[in-house]
């Protein structure tokens, strides 16, 4: 991918400072752009297949809730969501690079 989803900024999501929240918000925005690009060219089924059936987005949203101070998500939950999202993001990048290079992402 020209602009990887999983990059140095992504690693900031796991931290506990103001940058973590901003990084999470930025990655959610970038994910939305990727979803839109895939949907426009290949349809919603492809979005689901490439981006883990919405679980990647949900995991990032949970990370954001943690950074917003949600008492429902503790440190362990945060790390579980972060680690899952990281794995799903890397897999999505692999699929995009190998099967959807024409998208120019």
C-alpha positions in Angstrom: 0.0 0.0 0.0 1.2 3.5 -0.8 -0.1 4.7 2.6 0.1 1.8 5.0 -2.6 1.4 7.6 -0.2 -0.3 10.0 2.7 2.1 10.3 4.6 4.0 13.0 1.6 6.1 13.8 -0.4 2.9 14.3 1.9 1.8 17.1 1.0 5.0 19.0 -2.6 3.6 19.5 -1.3 1.3 22.2 0.1 4.2 24.3 -1.6 6.2 27.0 -1.3 9.8 26.0 -3.1 12.4 23.9 -1.3 11.2 20.8 -2.9 7.7 21.2 -6.4 9.1 20.8 -5.4 11.3 17.9 -3.7 8.3 16.2 -6.7 6.1 16.7 -9.0 8.8 15.2 -6.7 9.2 12.2 -6.5 5.5 11.6 -10.3 5.2 11.8 -10.5 8.0 9.2 -8.0 6.2 7.0 -9.9 3.0 7.4 -13.1 4.7 6.2 -11.2 5.9 3.1 -10.1 2.4 2.4 -13.6 1.0 2.9 -14.9 3.6 0.5 -12.3 2.9 -2.2 -12.9 -0.8 -2.1 -16.7 -0.4 -2.1 -16.7 1.9 -5.1 -14.6 -0.5 -7.2 -15.4 -3.9 -5.9 -18.6 -3.6 -3.8 -19.5 -4.1 -0.2 -18.8 -7.8 -0.2 -15.2 -7.1 -1.0 -15.1 -4.6 1.9 -16.3 -7.3 4.3 -13.8 -9.9 2.9 -10.8 -7.6 3.0 -11.5 -5.8 6.2 -12.4 -8.7 8.5 -16.2 -8.3 8.3 -16.2 -5.1 10.3 -14.2 -6.5 13.2 -11.2 -4.4 12.3 -13.3 -1.2 12.5 -14.9 -2.4 15.8 -11.6 -3.1 17.4 -10.3 0.3 16.5 -13.6 1.9 17.8 -13.1 0.1 21.1 -9.5 1.4 21.3 -10.9 4.9 20.8 -13.5 4.3 23.6 -10.6 3.4 25.9 -8.8 6.6 25.0 -12.0 8.6 25.6 -12.1 7.3 29.1 -14.7 4.5 28.9 -14.8 2.6 32.1 -16.2 -0.4 30.2 -12.7 -1.1 28.7 -9.8 -1.8 30.9 -6.1 -2.0 30.0 -6.3 -5.7 29.2 -9.3 -5.2 26.9 -7.5 -2.3 25.2 -4.5 -4.5 24.4 -6.7 -7.3 23.1 -8.5 -4.9 20.8 -5.2 -3.3 19.7 -3.5 -6.6 19.0 -6.5 -7.9 17.0 -6.8 -4.7 15.0 -3.0 -4.8 14.3 -3.2 -8.3 13.0 -6.3 -7.6 10.9 -4.7 -4.4 9.5 -1.6 -6.2 8.4 -3.7 -8.9 6.8 -5.9 -6.3 5.0 -2.8 -4.6 3.7 -1.5 -7.9 2.4 -4.7 -8.7 0.6 -5.0 -5.1 -0.9 -1.4 -5.3 -2.1 -1.7 -8.8 -3.6 -5.3 -8.8 -4.9 -6.4 -5.2 -5.3 -3.3 -3.2 -6.4 -5.4 -1.4 -9.0 -7.0 0.6 -6.2 -3.8 2.6 -5.8 -4.1 2.6 -2.0 
